[in-house]
């Protein structure tokens, strides 16, 4: 009989930072942060199992989701293990005292290799899609990001995004609005889906002052185990070494 890994063993391989206050994971594109109509178990519930089994915790395990990623997006997700950390991390996000970097892959190159996009986004609930406007319209919210093309392959471009605000489908919608839909993101204009139903958007890193230790913390999430992502990550590492 094959020995299948336990939930704790699976989650332990996704952990990129953990202390008494925070646990930060590298989310897979197949995982959901909160429950949806699929009935799949949310990542937070799996992390609770990991904490309970690893530390022999009795009763219910406290865990709070600090922020969310869309299901087809991979990368950094932060959870708080204590009420103190939860409250202080909420304050950090509210005050935008956190730097969030994403990597995005598009078949198209932006007209400008770098830019600062400020738009107004409005969500269509029925379509679960966000529309981009140049000016404020009823029901819209201001959205801001900075982007830069940092690498390319034969057919694709790697765009690094610093997210200043966190709105529904923000990066997907804003990059599509400048002619750069993400690879696999057919909702926003990609020609075809990715084989694994992901979209090529990865929450690469977060940087902030630890809510309890008061030390600067930067956490980087390795890219998915897919050929194109691995190509871009190797190139990025090689550039740093030059």
Steps between C-alpha positions, in 0.01 A plus 500: 500500500638845411563740786302814422622821670288643779342845475763628743780365282353658186451840664847494657651499149313818413613698805749777417493673841369408843542628855274523805293776342486448123499216250560586134441250223567470129149435372450266206279620215260213572434606861222723628540744788136496603216259431319515167237306305749222419493382860880463499670543837639855539872540557442653843329183621794292378741729684296450818546124461874553458519713817288258703700193397845660508464669839248262661256783559181406689162636393449754226806659341504879457589610148407813309534564126670838456448538126378294205605391153269389221489123464699484171775723645801357684739646755527671838207471742525626859316350798505623860539246779407740781237765558773760556665422166162503324410846630839650425523345151156639419633843597810452281284416198256782573785754520667342193818448697578188299672457165337237278683383189338278235640336190275482197555333163344643184537420131495874434755764593365825644544803278701655783747261667414648839210701625276616783134415444221680685151395398152453642373143517142382516404139568217330311368249752312288245806460279750493788704739291651844557476786250757777472416871468722806465278704730284440803160351414218395735603188692865516397810499720839659444773249409872561477803293401848538355641259243825425321597246233792310653554205263384332181505162327440415135126556536428661839589791723547500878347807661576590861215678674501695825142503623408819681131417554326164520183492291306213341701361203703822505824386333313284250267783398751786497765315298234382257390864462845588357491206260676243719256230614670238711590164353208262558260773611225461239259709712715804424603427144755217489464281189490169687501367858803345666494121519464499878230773494735740678570851381861613475498731801716431806514693828880509508582680824384711792703738716382657825595567861417194707190583711652370823877473454514844333768375259491540123379181337517408132357168384549371144288222350668265248317492167282206391669185371425578137759541225434865410484614862821311580671662200414848624601426858841365391559807282410727789740320736778510240458874453540552875829309496652700214 
